[in-house]
Amino acid sequence: MSDFITRFAPSPTGPLHLGHAYSALLAHDMARASGGKFLLRIEDIDNTRSRPKWEEQIYDDLTWLGITWDSEPMRQSDRLSAYKPALHALWDRQLLFPCDCTRRDIQTAMSAPQEGVSPAYGPDGLIYPGTCRAIAPRTGRIPEQKTLRLDLREALSETEKTSFEFQEIGPEFSEQTQSVTCLELLSTVGDVILSRKDFLGSYHLSVVLDDAAQGITHVIRGHDLFEATKIHVVLQTLLGLPTPTYYHHRLIRDEHGKRLAKRDDARAIAKYRAEGSTPADIRKMVGL
């Protein structure tokens, strides 16, 4: 058995579309070709949008595509006891700060950039301007009912690193080393959210903890998440977690070149199934 272990980690917030099919099939094919393992994870940490019916649809669509997984699916909603200690550890190291800023607050703060300088965008949209960083308290009990951000500058200083490296599988399926400097991280990532006031944890925190818990050696996901990988490598360093090898695949786009989203019901796998398409037809549509 190969030590290649990968996963598909959809969110049950809508129907799976052709882009999901491509990512799941590619990861499944790579795992089976290497004699490794393919795991399934349901990223339902956002309890404000996750729905049981979409989770059931995920299982149904993947089974129809011929995809099998090698252990019981992991569900993030069962993992809160793992996220909480990680947040507490970062809080105790004074690497987190509570933030009361809304999206509108951030947009307003960035609406008057320096002359000739456009607002910067990172993995989560507009890069946080640091409004609460210097004024928010960082001692006492962790404020679990508030949004918590990572003080990236302080976190990078603690690591005593000048850059972070990770292995990336390139277009010809050969590994290459990617590197991101601390200066680049500060200018392109910023103080990302690690826990939200309406649900414990965040994508960035949960994904690194879950990948480590499942023993993931290779993360196969869309190129739209390449920038997020940079912060994930930082979090893995801060939390003492292994860094997998990453493969950021091409995105499936519509006829206008726009990336597919869950609101694109016209390209939902279930719709193609209802119209009589076969799994082989889906593979052809996504170029596999």
Backbone torsions as a table, in degrees:
resi	resn	phi	psi	omega
1	MET	NA	129.7	178.3
2	SER	-69.9	157.0	175.9
3	ASP	-88.4	14.5	177.3
4	PHE	-78.5	114.9	178.8
5	ILE	-130.1	119.9	179.7
6	THR	-129.1	-178.9	-175.8
7	ARG	-153.9	163.0	169.2
8	PHE	-121.6	130.0	-170.8
9	ALA	-131.8	74.8	-179.8
10	PRO	-80.8	158.6	174.4
11	SER	-101.8	133.4	-179.3
12	PRO	-82.4	61.7	-178.1
13	THR	-117.6	10.2	-179.7
14	GLY	168.4	178.8	-177.9
15	PRO	-74.2	145.0	173.1
16	LEU	-68.3	139.4	179.8
17	HIS	-116.3	-171.5	-176.1
18	LEU	-61.2	-33.2	177.6
19	GLY	-63.7	-41.1	175.6
20	HIS	-64.1	-41.4	-179.8
21	ALA	-59.2	-44.1	-179.8
22	TYR	-61.9	-47.5	-177.8
23	SER	-63.8	-44.2	-179.1
24	ALA	-66.7	-45.7	-179.6
25	LEU	-64.8	-41.5	179.9
26	LEU	-62.4	-47.4	179.6
27	ALA	-63.2	-42.0	179.4
28	HIS	-63.9	-44.5	179.3
29	ASP	-61.5	-43.9	-178.4
30	MET	-65.6	-39.4	179.1
31	ALA	-65.5	-45.7	-177.9
32	ARG	-68.1	-37.4	-179.3
33	ALA	-66.3	-29.8	-178.1
34	SER	-91.6	-5.0	-175.2
35	GLY	73.5	21.6	-177.8
36	GLY	-96.1	-156.4	-177.2
37	LYS	-117.7	145.3	174.2
38	PHE	-118.8	122.3	-177.9
39	LEU	-114.9	158.0	179.2
40	LEU	-119.8	135.5	177.1
41	ARG	-132.2	131.7	178.8
42	ILE	-99.1	112.0	-175.4
43	GLU	-90.1	78.3	-176.1
44	ASP	-106.2	28.0	-178.6
45	ILE	-64.3	-29.2	178.4
46	ASP	-81.9	89.3	-176.1
47	ASN	-74.5	-5.0	177.3
48	THR	-80.1	-19.9	-176.6
49	ARG	-123.5	-19.8	-177.5
50	SER	-71.3	141.9	-179.3
51	ARG	-134.7	137.8	179.0
52	PRO	-56.8	-35.7	-177.1
53	LYS	-64.2	-33.9	-179.8
54	TRP	-75.9	-31.1	175.8
55	GLU	-65.0	-44.2	177.3
56	GLU	-62.3	-36.6	179.3
57	GLN	-66.4	-34.8	176.8
58	ILE	-59.5	-50.9	179.8
59	TYR	-59.1	-42.7	-177.4
60	ASP	-65.2	-47.1	-178.5
61	ASP	-65.0	-43.6	-178.4
62	LEU	-65.7	-41.1	177.9
63	THR	-62.3	-41.8	178.8
64	TRP	-62.7	-36.3	179.1
65	LEU	-71.1	-9.9	-179.6
66	GLY	90.9	15.8	-178.6
67	ILE	-90.3	131.4	176.7
68	THR	-122.0	151.6	178.7
69	TRP	-122.3	153.9	-166.1
70	ASP	-96.0	6.7	172.6
71	SER	-161.6	172.3	178.6
72	GLU	-60.1	139.1	179.8
73	PRO	-58.7	140.6	172.4
74	MET	-86.2	137.5	177.6
75	ARG	-118.0	126.8	-177.2
76	GLN	-61.8	-30.5	179.7
77	SER	-64.1	-16.2	175.7
78	ASP	-93.1	2.5	-170.7
79	ARG	-112.8	12.1	-176.5
80	LEU	-60.9	-31.1	179.9
81	SER	-68.1	-15.6	176.0
82	ALA	-91.2	-32.1	-178.2
83	TYR	-73.8	-37.4	-175.0
84	LYS	-61.6	-48.9	178.7
85	PRO	-60.9	-35.8	179.3
86	ALA	-64.7	-42.0	177.0
87	LEU	-63.6	-43.6	179.7
88	HIS	-62.0	-39.1	-179.9
89	ALA	-64.1	-42.8	178.7
90	LEU	-68.7	-36.8	177.7
91	TRP	-64.4	-43.2	-179.4
92	ASP	-63.7	-26.3	177.2
93	ARG	-88.6	5.3	179.3
94	GLN	57.9	39.0	178.1
95	LEU	-101.2	-2.6	178.0
96	LEU	-117.5	154.0	171.7
97	PHE	-142.7	143.5	178.2
98	PRO	-73.1	146.6	-176.5
99	CYS	-135.7	130.0	179.1
100	ASP	-102.6	3.0	-175.1
101	CYS	-69.7	135.8	172.1
102	THR	-91.5	171.1	175.5
103	ARG	-58.1	-39.7	179.9
104	ARG	-64.4	-39.7	178.1
105	ASP	-59.7	-43.8	-178.7
106	ILE	-66.8	-42.3	178.3
107	GLN	-62.1	-40.0	179.2
108	THR	-65.6	-42.7	-179.4
109	ALA	-64.5	-28.4	-178.2
110	MET	-97.9	2.8	-174.1
111	SER	-75.7	-14.4	179.8
112	ALA	-125.6	68.6	-178.6
113	PRO	-68.9	167.0	177.3
114	GLN	-59.5	151.1	-176.3
115	GLU	-56.7	128.0	178.5
116	GLY	80.9	2.8	-179.0
117	VAL	-117.4	123.7	179.7
118	SER	-85.6	152.1	176.2
119	PRO	-57.4	140.4	-177.5
120	ALA	-91.1	141.9	178.5
121	TYR	-115.6	142.6	178.3
122	GLY	-126.0	-161.6	-178.1
123	PRO	-58.5	-27.8	-176.8
124	ASP	-108.7	18.2	-177.8
125	GLY	102.7	-143.2	178.6
126	LEU	-56.5	131.9	179.4
127	ILE	-69.1	129.5	-175.1
128	TYR	-57.6	128.9	-175.7
129	PRO	-77.9	-3.1	176.2
130	GLY	87.2	20.8	-174.9
131	THR	-53.9	-47.2	-175.4
132	CYS	-94.0	-6.2	-170.5
133	ARG	-58.1	-45.1	-173.9
134	ALA	-87.4	-17.6	-173.0
135	ILE	-107.1	-16.6	-176.5
136	ALA	-79.8	138.5	178.4
137	PRO	-69.1	148.1	-179.2
138	ARG	-126.7	11.5	-178.9
139	THR	-117.2	171.1	-178.1
140	GLY	82.4	-161.9	-179.7
141	ARG	-69.8	143.3	179.1
142	ILE	-65.5	129.4	-179.5
143	PRO	-80.8	85.3	-171.7
144	GLU	-67.9	-19.2	-179.1
145	GLN	-93.0	13.5	177.1
146	LYS	-117.9	159.0	171.7
147	THR	-68.8	132.9	-179.7
148	LEU	-116.2	127.8	178.9
149	ARG	-111.2	151.6	174.4
150	LEU	-83.4	126.8	172.4
151	ASP	-77.8	95.1	-170.5
152	LEU	-64.8	-41.7	-179.0
153	ARG	-60.7	-44.9	179.7
154	GLU	-65.7	-39.5	179.9
155	ALA	-64.4	-43.8	179.2
156	LEU	-64.6	-37.6	178.4
157	SER	-63.3	-38.6	-179.1
158	GLU	-64.7	-35.9	-178.1
159	THR	-71.1	-20.2	-177.9
160	GLU	59.3	26.9	177.2
161	LYS	-101.3	154.0	172.8
162	THR	-102.8	-16.0	178.5
163	SER	-159.4	165.1	179.8
164	PHE	-127.7	139.3	-179.4
165	GLU	-119.7	149.8	172.1
166	PHE	-150.7	157.6	-179.0
167	GLN	-89.7	135.1	-178.7
168	GLU	-126.1	133.6	174.0
169	ILE	-82.7	123.1	-176.8
170	GLY	-85.7	-176.1	-177.3
171	PRO	-57.3	-33.0	-179.6
172	GLU	-93.1	16.6	178.5
173	PHE	61.9	28.8	173.0
174	SER	-106.9	142.7	-177.5
175	GLU	-78.1	142.5	175.7
176	GLN	-140.1	154.3	-178.1
177	THR	-90.7	126.7	173.7
178	GLN	-102.6	144.5	-179.5
179	SER	-134.8	140.0	176.8
180	VAL	-132.1	129.1	-177.7
181	THR	-83.3	162.2	177.5
182	CYS	-64.0	-37.7	178.2
183	LEU	-62.2	-40.5	178.2
184	GLU	-65.8	-40.5	178.8
185	LEU	-61.6	-42.7	-179.5
186	LEU	-64.0	-34.6	-176.0
187	SER	-89.9	-19.4	-175.3
188	THR	-118.2	-6.9	-178.3
189	VAL	-121.1	-60.1	178.5
190	GLY	79.8	-167.8	-175.4
191	ASP	-83.2	86.6	-175.1
192	VAL	-73.9	157.2	177.6
193	ILE	-77.7	130.5	175.9
194	LEU	-110.0	-12.6	173.1
195	SER	-157.3	142.0	-177.9
196	ARG	-107.4	155.4	-176.1
197	LYS	-69.2	-22.3	-178.2
198	ASP	-98.3	-7.4	170.7
199	PHE	-162.0	144.0	-174.5
200	LEU	-68.1	133.4	176.3
201	GLY	88.0	-177.7	177.6
202	SER	-153.5	171.3	179.2
203	TYR	-56.7	-47.4	-175.0
204	HIS	-60.6	-43.5	-179.1
205	LEU	-71.5	-48.7	-174.2
206	SER	-65.2	-38.0	-174.1
207	VAL	-66.4	-38.3	-179.7
208	VAL	-72.9	-37.0	177.9
209	LEU	-68.7	-40.2	-178.8
210	ASP	-70.3	-41.1	177.8
211	ASP	-60.7	-40.4	178.5
212	ALA	-66.5	-42.1	-178.8
213	ALA	-64.6	-34.2	-179.8
214	GLN	-88.6	-1.0	179.3
215	GLY	68.4	32.1	-176.4
216	ILE	-67.3	125.9	177.8
217	THR	-99.1	-26.3	-177.8
218	HIS	-136.0	121.2	177.1
219	VAL	-100.2	118.7	-179.1
220	ILE	-113.2	113.5	-176.6
221	ARG	-156.6	172.5	-173.1
222	GLY	-67.4	155.2	-179.2
223	HIS	-64.9	-18.5	177.6
224	ASP	-65.5	-14.9	-179.9
225	LEU	-101.9	9.2	-179.0
226	PHE	-60.6	-43.5	-179.7
227	GLU	-65.2	-35.6	178.4
228	ALA	-65.1	-30.1	180.0
229	THR	-58.5	-31.9	-179.1
230	LYS	-61.1	-45.7	179.3
231	ILE	-71.3	-30.1	179.0
232	HIS	-66.0	-37.5	177.7
233	VAL	-66.0	-37.8	176.5
234	VAL	-63.7	-46.4	-179.8
235	LEU	-63.0	-38.8	177.8
236	GLN	-61.1	-39.0	177.8
237	THR	-66.7	-46.0	-178.4
238	LEU	-62.9	-36.3	-175.4
239	LEU	-96.9	3.0	178.7
240	GLY	68.1	36.3	-178.0
241	LEU	-105.3	153.3	177.3
242	PRO	-70.2	150.7	176.3
243	THR	-102.6	117.3	178.5
244	PRO	-69.9	172.2	167.1
245	THR	-83.7	141.4	-175.7
246	TYR	-114.0	145.0	170.7
247	TYR	-132.3	111.7	180.0
248	HIS	-100.4	103.0	-173.0
249	HIS	-82.6	167.2	177.2
250	ARG	-62.8	159.2	-179.3
251	LEU	-100.6	146.1	173.9
252	ILE	-85.7	126.2	-174.9
253	ARG	-121.5	162.1	177.8
254	ASP	-82.9	-175.3	-175.9
255	GLU	-65.9	-14.2	178.4
256	HIS	-99.4	5.1	179.5
257	GLY	83.6	9.0	-178.5
258	LYS	-89.3	137.8	178.3
259	ARG	-62.1	138.0	179.5
260	LEU	-69.6	145.0	176.0
261	ALA	-130.6	169.8	-177.1
262	LYS	-66.8	-17.6	176.5
263	ARG	-75.8	-8.8	178.4
264	ASP	-83.1	66.5	-177.0
265	ASP	-60.3	-24.9	-179.1
266	ALA	-63.5	-19.7	-179.9
267	ARG	-111.6	17.3	178.5
268	ALA	-67.1	141.6	179.2
269	ILE	-57.5	-41.5	-178.6
270	ALA	-60.5	-34.0	179.8
271	LYS	-68.8	-42.6	177.9
272	TYR	-63.4	-39.2	178.0
273	ARG	-61.2	-45.3	-178.7
274	ALA	-63.6	-27.9	-179.2
275	GLU	-87.5	1.1	174.1
276	GLY	100.3	6.5	177.8
277	SER	-67.5	155.0	177.0
278	THR	-107.9	164.5	174.3
279	PRO	-55.5	-35.1	177.7
280	ALA	-65.0	-35.6	177.1
281	ASP	-63.9	-41.2	179.6
282	ILE	-63.2	-43.7	178.3
283	ARG	-59.0	-41.4	-179.4
284	LYS	-66.9	-40.2	-179.4
285	MET	-60.3	-35.5	-175.9
286	VAL	-97.2	2.7	174.0
287	GLY	85.4	24.5	177.1
288	LEU	-102.9	NA	NA
